[in-house]
Amino acid sequence: MRTSVNLPKGGMGIDEATVVAWLRSEGDRVEAGEPIVEVETAKATQEVEAPVSGILVLIKAQPGDEVMVNSSLGEIEHDDG
């Protein structure tokens, strides 16, 4: 099963962010709660955490890309159980 890594709502009035850098690469094992990508808003740089443990199988948003809140940055393959 795949779970999307989405850009969380950072605060009031923040609708988009720019991807700064991925801290993990496609094919890497990630743990739930582990920071995996840095994004920058108009107010600050923040880390987005893995929502589940598994393998980062797809990076959709590349460094420099502007993404909207709740947009998918990538996907993690994980077991149902």
N, CA, C and O atoms as a printed pandas DataFrame, in Angstrom:
     atom_number atom_name residue_name chain_id  residue_number  x_coord  y_coord  z_coord
0              1         N          MET        A               1    0.847   -1.168    0.000
1              2        CA          MET        A               1    0.000    0.000    0.000
2              3         C          MET        A               1    0.899    1.239    0.000
3              4         O          MET        A               1    1.973    1.237    0.602
4              5         N          ARG        A               2    0.455    2.278   -0.670
5              6        CA          ARG        A               2    1.202    3.539   -0.715
6              7         C          ARG        A               2    0.468    4.628    0.051
7              8         O          ARG        A               2   -0.759    4.722    0.025
8              9         N          THR        A               3    1.259    5.444    0.731
9             10        CA          THR        A               3    0.732    6.607    1.435
10            11         C          THR        A               3    1.434    7.839    0.893
11            12         O          THR        A               3    2.652    7.842    0.714
12            13         N          SER        A               4    0.673    8.867    0.637
13            14        CA          SER        A               4    1.214   10.116    0.118
14            15         C          SER        A               4    1.848   10.937    1.240
15            16         O          SER        A               4    1.338   10.980    2.360
16            17         N          VAL        A               5    2.963   11.583    0.921
17            18        CA          VAL        A               5    3.596   12.549    1.822
18            19         C          VAL        A               5    3.095   13.912    1.360
19            20         O          VAL        A               5    3.503   14.406    0.308
20            21         N          ASN        A               6    2.208   14.519    2.148
21            22        CA          ASN        A               6    1.588   15.785    1.752
22            23         C          ASN        A               6    2.204   16.970    2.476
23            24         O          ASN        A               6    2.702   16.844    3.594
24            25         N          LEU        A               7    2.161   18.120    1.821
25            26        CA          LEU        A               7    2.602   19.364    2.454
26            27         C          LEU        A               7    1.557   19.763    3.482
27            28         O          LEU        A               7    0.417   20.053    3.120
28            29         N          PRO        A               8    1.934   19.783    4.779
29            30        CA          PRO        A               8    0.956   20.158    5.809
30            31         C          PRO        A               8    0.696   21.653    5.823
31            32         O          PRO        A               8    1.509   22.449    5.354
32            33         N          LYS        A               9   -0.449   22.015    6.368
33            34        CA          LYS        A               9   -0.760   23.442    6.547
34            35         C          LYS        A               9    0.165   23.981    7.627
35            36         O          LYS        A               9    0.151   23.492    8.756
36            37         N          GLY        A              10    0.963   24.975    7.294
37            38        CA          GLY        A              10    1.973   25.474    8.205
38            39         C          GLY        A              10    1.487   26.528    9.176
39            40         O          GLY        A              10    2.070   26.692   10.248
40            41         N          GLY        A              11    0.449   27.234    8.830
41            42        CA          GLY        A              11   -0.041   28.292    9.699
42            43         C          GLY        A              11   -1.057   29.140    8.960
43            44         O          GLY        A              11   -1.355   28.900    7.790
44            45         N          MET        A              12   -1.572   30.111    9.643
45            46        CA          MET        A              12   -2.594   30.962    9.050
46            47         C          MET        A              12   -2.033   31.731    7.867
47            48         O          MET        A              12   -0.985   32.370    7.963
48            49         N          GLY        A              13   -2.732   31.662    6.773
49            50        CA          GLY        A              13   -2.349   32.404    5.585
50            51         C          GLY        A              13   -1.270   31.751    4.738
51            52         O          GLY        A              13   -0.883   32.309    3.712
52            53         N          ILE        A              14   -0.776   30.589    5.136
53            54        CA          ILE        A              14    0.239   29.890    4.351
54            55         C          ILE        A              14   -0.474   28.910    3.427
55            56         O          ILE        A              14   -1.084   27.942    3.882
56            57         N          ASP        A              15   -0.391   29.171    2.124
57            58        CA          ASP        A              15   -1.072   28.329    1.146
58            59         C          ASP        A              15   -0.111   27.513    0.291
59            60         O          ASP        A              15   -0.519   26.555   -0.365
60            61         N          GLU        A              16    1.179   27.896    0.300
61            62        CA          GLU        A              16    2.152   27.202   -0.529
62            63         C          GLU        A              16    3.533   27.261    0.101
63            64         O          GLU        A              16    3.789   28.041    1.019
64            65         N          ALA        A              17    4.413   26.419   -0.416
65            66        CA          ALA        A              17    5.796   26.382    0.052
66            67         C          ALA        A              17    6.674   25.945   -1.111
67            68         O          ALA        A              17    6.189   25.423   -2.115
68            69         N          THR        A              18    7.972   26.170   -0.956
69            70        CA          THR        A              18    8.951   25.744   -1.950
70            71         C          THR        A              18    9.764   24.605   -1.365
71            72         O          THR        A              18   10.244   24.691   -0.235
72            73         N          VAL        A              19    9.920   23.525   -2.145
73            74        CA          VAL        A              19   10.751   22.403   -1.708
74            75         C          VAL        A              19   12.198   22.876   -1.706
75            76         O          VAL        A              19   12.693   23.370   -2.719
76            77         N          VAL        A              20   12.879   22.726   -0.569
77            78        CA          VAL        A              20   14.283   23.120   -0.444
78            79         C          VAL        A              20   15.186   21.933   -0.741
79            80         O          VAL        A              20   16.070   22.015   -1.595
80            81         N          ALA        A              21   14.960   20.819   -0.029
81            82        CA          ALA        A              21   15.821   19.649   -0.204
82            83         C          ALA        A              21   15.150   18.405    0.360
83            84         O          ALA        A              21   14.436   18.471    1.360
84            85         N          TRP        A              22   15.383   17.285   -0.284
85            86        CA          TRP        A              22   14.978   15.993    0.254
86            87         C          TRP        A              22   16.090   15.488    1.148
87            88         O          TRP        A              22   17.262   15.531    0.773
88            89         N          LEU        A              23   15.729   15.008    2.330
89            90        CA          LEU        A              23   16.692   14.473    3.284
90            91         C          LEU        A              23   16.871   12.972    3.077
91            92         O          LEU        A              23   17.794   12.371    3.628
92            93         N          ARG        A              24   15.997   12.376    2.292
93            94        CA          ARG        A              24   16.056   10.959    1.916
94            95         C          ARG        A              24   15.903   10.858    0.407
95            96         O          ARG        A              24   15.391   11.770   -0.241
96            97         N          SER        A              25   16.355    9.738   -0.144
97            98        CA          SER        A              25   16.274    9.492   -1.585
98            99         C          SER        A              25   15.274    8.395   -1.876
99           100         O          SER        A              25   14.912    7.623   -0.989
100          101         N          GLU        A              26   14.822    8.325   -3.138
101          102        CA          GLU        A              26   13.963    7.226   -3.538
102          103         C          GLU        A              26   14.680    5.910   -3.244
103          104         O          GLU        A              26   15.870    5.766   -3.524
104          105         N          GLY        A              27   13.954    4.966   -2.683
105          106        CA          GLY        A              27   14.521    3.670   -2.335
106          107         C          GLY        A              27   14.981    3.573   -0.891
107          108         O          GLY        A              27   15.265    2.478   -0.405
108          109         N          ASP        A              28   15.060    4.717   -0.190
109          110        CA          ASP        A              28   15.489    4.717    1.215
110          111         C          ASP        A              28   14.352    4.281    2.127
111          112         O          ASP        A              28   13.185    4.583    1.880
112          113         N          ARG        A              29   14.714    3.565    3.184
113          114        CA          ARG        A              29   13.761    3.221    4.250
114          115         C          ARG        A              29   13.587    4.453    5.135
115          116         O          ARG        A              29   14.565    5.107    5.500
116          117         N          VAL        A              30   12.343    4.762    5.476
117          118        CA          VAL        A              30   12.038    5.888    6.363
118          119         C          VAL        A              30   11.157    5.388    7.501
119          120         O          VAL        A              30   10.427    4.407    7.355
120          121         N          GLU        A              31   11.237    6.069    8.625
121          122        CA          GLU        A              31   10.426    5.731    9.788
122          123         C          GLU        A              31    9.394    6.832   10.026
123          124         O          GLU        A              31    9.674    8.011    9.810
124          125         N          ALA        A              32    8.214    6.444   10.469
125          126        CA          ALA        A              32    7.152    7.410   10.764
126          127         C          ALA        A              32    7.676    8.469   11.739
127          128         O          ALA        A              32    8.281    8.135   12.758
128          129         N          GLY        A              33    7.445    9.726   11.424
129          130        CA          GLY        A              33    7.880   10.830   12.272
130          131         C          GLY        A              33    9.266   11.354   11.948
131          132         O          GLY        A              33    9.686   12.376   12.491
132          133         N          GLU        A              34    9.980   10.667   11.071
133          134        CA          GLU        A              34   11.329   11.080   10.677
134          135         C          GLU        A              34   11.244   12.204    9.638
135          136         O          GLU        A              34   10.488   12.085    8.673
136          137         N          PRO        A              35   12.003   13.293    9.815
137          138        CA          PRO        A              35   12.017   14.346    8.791
138          139         C          PRO        A              35   12.584   13.796    7.479
139          140         O          PRO        A              35   13.645   13.172    7.465
140          141         N          ILE        A              36   11.863   14.035    6.373
141          142        CA          ILE        A              36   12.345   13.510    5.090
142          143         C          ILE        A              36   12.491   14.571    4.001
143          144         O          ILE        A              36   13.156   14.333    2.994
144          145         N          VAL        A              37   11.872   15.747    4.194
145          146        CA          VAL        A              37   11.985   16.805    3.191
146          147         C          VAL        A              37   11.868   18.167    3.885
147          148         O          VAL        A              37   11.090   18.339    4.823
148          149         N          GLU        A              38   12.656   19.124    3.400
149          150        CA          GLU        A              38   12.590   20.499    3.910
150          151         C          GLU        A              38   11.851   21.373    2.916
151          152         O          GLU        A              38   12.076   21.295    1.708
152          153         N          VAL        A              39   10.961   22.213    3.445
153          154        CA          VAL        A              39   10.235   23.170    2.613
154          155         C          VAL        A              39   10.361   24.553    3.231
155          156         O          VAL        A              39   10.576   24.698    4.434
156          157         N          GLU        A              40   10.224   25.557    2.391
157          158        CA          GLU        A              40   10.326   26.940    2.854
158          159         C          GLU        A              40    9.050   27.692    2.511
159          160         O          GLU        A              40    8.588   27.680    1.370
160          161         N          THR        A              41    8.486   28.351    3.529
161          162        CA          THR        A              41    7.318   29.200    3.321
162          163         C          THR        A              41    7.795   30.644    3.373
163          164         O          THR        A              41    8.989   30.911    3.509
164          165         N          ALA        A              42    6.858   31.563    3.266
165          166        CA          ALA        A              42    7.203   32.981    3.356
166          167         C          ALA        A              42    7.753   33.325    4.736
167          168         O          ALA        A              42    8.454   34.324    4.895
168          169         N          LYS        A              43    7.436   32.496    5.739
169          170        CA          LYS        A              43    7.817   32.813    7.108
170          171         C          LYS        A              43    8.961   31.986    7.663
171          172         O          LYS        A              43    9.686   32.466    8.535
172          173         N          ALA        A              44    9.153   30.748    7.187
173          174        CA          ALA        A              44   10.166   29.881    7.803
174          175         C          ALA        A              44   10.459   28.654    6.954
175          176         O          ALA        A              44    9.714   28.321    6.032
176          177         N          THR        A              45   11.554   27.995    7.283
177          178        CA          THR        A              45   11.866   26.697    6.706
178          179         C          THR        A              45   11.427   25.643    7.708
179          180         O          THR        A              45   11.681   25.779    8.905
180          181         N          GLN        A              46   10.771   24.597    7.231
181          182        CA          GLN        A              46   10.306   23.537    8.122
182          183         C          GLN        A              46   10.570   22.183    7.493
183          184         O          GLN        A              46   10.738   22.066    6.280
184          185         N          GLU        A              47   10.605   21.167    8.333
185          186        CA          GLU        A              47   10.785   19.800    7.872
186          187         C          GLU        A              47    9.433   19.105    7.841
187          188         O          GLU        A              47    8.609   19.280    8.738
188          189         N          VAL        A              48    9.216   18.316    6.795
189          190        CA          VAL        A              48    8.016   17.499    6.686
190          191         C          VAL        A              48    8.406   16.079    7.077
191          192         O          VAL        A              48    9.392   15.538    6.575
192          193         N          GLU        A              49    7.631   15.480    7.969
193          194        CA          GLU        A              49    7.936   14.147    8.479
194          195         C          GLU        A              49    7.213   13.071    7.683
195          196         O          GLU        A              49    6.163   13.311    7.087
196          197         N          ALA        A              50    7.803   11.873    7.689
197          198        CA          ALA        A              50    7.169   10.712    7.072
198          199         C          ALA        A              50    5.903   10.367    7.859
199          200         O          ALA        A              50    5.961   10.246    9.083
200          201         N          PRO        A              51    4.758   10.206    7.183
201          202        CA          PRO        A              51    3.526    9.873    7.892
202          203         C          PRO        A              51    3.465    8.399    8.322
203          204         O          PRO        A              51    2.723    8.045    9.238
204          205         N          VAL        A              52    4.249    7.549    7.655
205          206        CA          VAL        A              52    4.285    6.107    7.946
206          207         C          VAL        A              52    5.708    5.605    7.766
207          208         O          VAL        A              52    6.537    6.283    7.160
208          209         N          SER        A              53    5.994    4.417    8.290
209          210        CA          SER        A              53    7.281    3.756    8.053
210          211         C          SER        A              53    7.186    2.943    6.771
211          212         O          SER        A              53    6.152    2.338    6.488
212          213         N          GLY        A              54    8.262    2.928    5.998
213          214        CA          GLY        A              54    8.277    2.164    4.755
214          215         C          GLY        A              54    9.408    2.621    3.864
215          216         O          GLY        A              54   10.420    3.137    4.338
216          217         N          ILE        A              55    9.229    2.427    2.561
217          218        CA          ILE        A              55   10.241    2.798    1.565
218          219         C          ILE        A              55    9.737    4.000    0.779
219          220         O          ILE        A              55    8.625    3.985    0.251
220          221         N          LEU        A              56   10.563    5.042    0.705
221          222        CA          LEU        A              56   10.235    6.210   -0.124
222          223         C          LEU        A              56   10.389    5.781   -1.584
223          224         O          LEU        A              56   11.507    5.638   -2.079
224          225         N          VAL        A              57    9.270    5.578   -2.265
225          226        CA          VAL        A              57    9.312    5.021   -3.613
226          227         C          VAL        A              57    9.155    6.061   -4.715
227          228         O          VAL        A              57    9.483    5.788   -5.870
228          229         N          LEU        A              58    8.659    7.244   -4.377
229          230        CA          LEU        A              58    8.433    8.249   -5.409
230          231         C          LEU        A              58    8.576    9.650   -4.841
231          232         O          LEU        A              58    7.925   10.004   -3.858
232          233         N          ILE        A              59    9.432   10.440   -5.467
233          234        CA          ILE        A              59    9.563   11.864   -5.145
234          235         C          ILE        A              59    8.899   12.630   -6.278
235          236         O          ILE        A              59    9.367   12.595   -7.416
236          237         N          LYS        A              60    7.808   13.322   -5.967
237          238        CA          LYS        A              60    7.047   14.060   -6.981
238          239         C          LYS        A              60    7.516   15.500   -7.125
239          240         O          LYS        A              60    7.616   16.017   -8.238
240          241         N          ALA        A              61    7.805   16.148   -5.996
241          242        CA          ALA        A              61    8.178   17.566   -5.994
242          243         C          ALA        A              61    9.687   17.688   -5.815
243          244         O          ALA        A              61   10.245   17.201   -4.832
244          245         N          GLN        A              62   10.325   18.325   -6.750
245          246        CA          GLN        A              62   11.779   18.482   -6.735
246          247         C          GLN        A              62   12.179   19.803   -6.074
247          248         O          GLN        A              62   11.371   20.728   -6.000
248          249         N          PRO        A              63   13.434   19.895   -5.588
249          250        CA          PRO        A              63   13.897   21.165   -5.025
250          251         C          PRO        A              63   13.657   22.322   -6.000
251          252         O          PRO        A              63   13.967   22.231   -7.188
252          253         N          GLY        A              64   13.101   23.402   -5.467
253          254        CA          GLY        A              64   12.765   24.569   -6.276
254          255         C          GLY        A              64   11.302   24.605   -6.696
255          256         O          GLY        A              64   10.793   25.657   -7.085
256          257         N          ASP        A              65   10.615   23.453   -6.619
257          258        CA          ASP        A              65    9.195   23.402   -6.979
258          259         C          ASP        A              65    8.351   24.092   -5.911
259          260         O          ASP        A              65    8.584   23.912   -4.716
260          261         N          GLU        A              66    7.375   24.877   -6.347
261          262        CA          GLU        A              66    6.391   25.453   -5.427
262          263         C          GLU        A              66    5.207   24.504   -5.366
263          264         O          GLU        A              66    4.698   24.067   -6.398
264          265         N          VAL        A              67    4.772   24.186   -4.152
265          266        CA          VAL        A              67    3.666   23.255   -3.964
266          267         C          VAL        A              67    2.614   23.868   -3.052
267          268         O          VAL        A              67    2.926   24.655   -2.158
268          269         N          MET        A              68    1.383   23.499   -3.290
269          270        CA          MET        A              68    0.271   24.002   -2.490
270          271         C          MET        A              68    0.082   23.117   -1.255
271          272         O          MET        A              68    0.442   21.940   -1.270
272          273         N          VAL        A              69   -0.481   23.683   -0.194
273          274        CA          VAL        A              69   -0.810   22.936    1.012
274          275         C          VAL        A              69   -1.678   21.736    0.627
275          276         O          VAL        A              69   -2.572   21.849   -0.212
276          277         N          ASN        A              70   -1.408   20.603    1.242
277          278        CA          ASN        A              70   -2.086   19.323    1.008
278          279         C          ASN        A              70   -1.697   18.654   -0.305
279          280         O          ASN        A              70   -2.220   17.584   -0.619
280          281         N          SER        A              71   -0.791   19.255   -1.085
281          282        CA          SER        A              71   -0.302   18.603   -2.298
282          283         C          SER        A              71    0.647   17.474   -1.929
283          284         O          SER        A              71    1.317   17.518   -0.897
284          285         N          SER        A              72    0.692   16.461   -2.787
285          286        CA          SER        A              72    1.576   15.321   -2.562
286          287         C          SER        A              72    3.007   15.664   -2.977
287          288         O          SER        A              72    3.258   16.098   -4.101
288          289         N          LEU        A              73    3.935   15.458   -2.043
289          290        CA          LEU        A              73    5.353   15.671   -2.316
290          291         C          LEU        A              73    6.010   14.381   -2.792
291          292         O          LEU        A              73    6.966   14.411   -3.567
292          293         N          GLY        A              74    5.495   13.257   -2.326
293          294        CA          GLY        A              74    6.055   11.958   -2.670
294          295         C          GLY        A              74    5.170   10.849   -2.130
295          296         O          GLY        A              74    4.087   11.100   -1.602
296          297         N          GLU        A              75    5.658    9.585   -2.275
297          298        CA          GLU        A              75    4.886    8.440   -1.802
298          299         C          GLU        A              75    5.783    7.444   -1.091
299          300         O          GLU        A              75    6.936    7.237   -1.470
300          301         N          ILE        A              76    5.226    6.826   -0.044
301          302        CA          ILE        A              76    5.910    5.807    0.738
302          303         C          ILE        A              76    5.153    4.501    0.592
303          304         O          ILE        A              76    3.940    4.457    0.798
304          305         N          GLU        A              77    5.865    3.432    0.237
305          306        CA          GLU        A              77    5.290    2.089    0.158
306          307         C          GLU        A              77    5.435    1.458    1.539
307          308         O          GLU        A              77    6.509    1.494    2.140
308          309         N          HIS        A              78    4.337    0.879    2.037
309          310        CA          HIS        A              78    4.372    0.282    3.374
310          311         C          HIS        A              78    3.414   -0.885    3.458
311          312         O          HIS        A              78    2.545   -1.044    2.601
312          313         N          ASP        A              79    3.568   -1.702    4.482
313          314        CA          ASP        A              79    2.662   -2.825    4.724
314          315         C          ASP        A              79    1.400   -2.321    5.377
315          316         O          ASP        A              79    1.420   -1.319    6.093
316          317         N          ASP        A              80    0.290   -3.016    5.133
317          318        CA          ASP        A              80   -0.991   -2.650    5.756
318          319         C          ASP        A              80   -0.954   -2.792    7.258
319          320         O          ASP        A              80   -1.515   -1.972    7.985
320          321         N          GLY        A              81   -0.267   -3.872    7.739
321          322        CA          GLY        A              81   -0.302   -4.201    9.158
322          323         C          GLY        A              81    0.551   -3.340    9.961
323          324         O          GLY        A              81    0.620   -3.502   11.179
